[in-house]
Amino acid sequence: MRMMKALVHEKAGRPNASIKMVPYPTCGDDEVIIKVMACGICKWAEISHDTVGGGGTLARYPVITGHEFAGIIEEVGKNVKDLKPGDRVTADNAIPCGYCWYCKNGKPLYCENFGSHGHNRNGGFAQYMSIIAKNVVKIPDNLSFDEATLAEPVACAVEALDRADVKPGEEVIVSGMGPHGIILAQLFHHSNAQRCVAIGLVESRLRKLESYGITTVLAERSDCSVHEAQLEKMFPNGVDIIVDTSGSWPMVQSLIKFLRKGGRFIQYGSYHSQIQIENPAKFLNDLHYNNQQYIGVSCQVNNFPRAVEYMGTGKCKVDMLVTHTFDLDDYFLALDTNKTDKSTLKVVIHPNGKPEG
């Protein structure tokens, strides 16, 4: 029996996970097998799997984790016509069931039986993985495998762009310049928006975005009035859309006062601590009487082709985001680095050794 190396979680928690030899996957008639050359660590998902009692609502064990992957097609099923061994690819990890109420009514993002490689189906922290061929997207030669692992975060950002429904001439603030904020700032910069301003705490990241032509503001955590004064000069009449990735409720309270009547506030990601609202009724009534929308965006389906197009054309540059790489054997060191090293943006695992491209 052919075997391969993989990270297997028998259940949530590091004591229940190990790098071990497991059987090579079977290729179904409508599937392909990908030789995984790179798989990114999603900080939220992988830390959740690493925590006893964690894993999130999607998790089913035992499972090979990792949902941000790219590689080379190793095998194709007999019904697969448009892909071949040797193709450089990434793939949408999301597998809606197709038969629940949401799927039947054209809303697969809300599928009640949501399948996801790396959560309840085997994912990319393995030398090989099988996946349905219709989810596979070829990557252009100008994208490295490491960069292509960012297709999943970019696809989620495309969902936020869709939900924001930017009208020509509207103005946007994107808050929090971690990987998702850096991606979102670029997408909104290239949207219908008249202007997109990125606000964050790390000056070097802001300078990089400025080199892409994006206006930035350095946030002041200890005194929000400093950055608020800058935003007041830029947007004396407010903005139409705020996209928050900061995970900081004080930052939300600092920014939401700039939201115009009829504007949209997009929560992108979870808040890090308990939300303290001094007067919840006033907060909600302000949204109500100002006809403002509070929109949550947490995942995506079917956005990978557009995500790869954004990256391939250079409208969404992701080369700066991969800051650390590790072999699969060093997965737990990589995870700890992602937790503790503040210089990390994206940490990528190489299940088959460091790729050449």
C-alpha positions, 0 to 999 in steps of 0.5 A: 500500500502506498503511504504518505506523510500527513498531520492528523488530528484524532480530535482537537488539541495538540496532544491528539495530533501528530505527523504520521504515515497514512494511506495515499488517497484514492482518486474518484472518477470526478476527482483529482489528487494534488501533490501539495507543495504549499499549505498556509496556516490559518491562524484562527482555524489551526489554533482552534484545532490545536486547542483541547475542546476546540476545532470550531463548528465545522470540525469532524475528527479524525481529520488532516487539517489545512484549507489553504493549499496549492500544488501539482496535479498527480492523478485525475479521475476518468471523468475529468477532462480539463485537467491533467497531471502536472498542472499547477493548481489551487482549489476551493476547500468549500464543498456545499452539500447541494441538497439542503434548503439553502443550497436548493435556493441558490445560497450555498454559502449558508449550507447546513451540511457545509463540507470543508477540506481541512475541517471535516474533510482531509486537507492540505497538511499532507503530501497528497490530497484528493478533491473534487475536480470542479473545485480546482483552479489552475494558477498562472506561472507568475504565482508561486505555490506559496503565493497561491495558498493565499487564494482562500483568504483572497476568495473570502475578501472577494465575498466581502467586496460582493456584499459591500456592493460598492457604488461608483464614487463611494468612499471606503475605510479598511481597518486592521492591516493583518493579511486580510486587511492588506488583501481587502485594502487592495480589492477595494482600491481596485473597486468602484470606490472613489477612495479607499483608506487603509488604517492600521498599527504597523507602519511598515505594512502601511508603507507597502500599501502606499507603494501600491497607490493606497492612502493610509492612516497610522492608527493610535491605539492609546489615543484614538483622537489622533487618527480620528483627526486625520480621518475627519480631514479626509472625510468631513462628510464621512464614508459609505463603507467601513470594513473592519478586520482589526478584531478590536471593538474600541477601533470599531467605536472609533471608526463607526462615527464616520459612517454616513447615513445609509452606509454599510459596516462590514465585520470581517472576522471575530472580535478578540475579547468581550464587546463592551457597549456602554449603551447597546440600545443607542448603538442599535438605534443609531444604525436603525435611524441612520438606515445603516447596515451591519454586515457579517462576512466570514467565509466564501464559496465559488470565488476562487477563479476571481481570487486567482485572477486578482492575484495573477493580474497583480491587482492583489499582491500577496508576495509580501504576506508569506513571511515564514516557511517550514517543512511538514515535520516542523508543523508545531514549531511553525504553529507556535511561531505564528502564535508568538512572533509578531512579525508573522503575516502568513506561515506556509508549510511545505509537505513535499519539501521547499518547492522550486516555483 
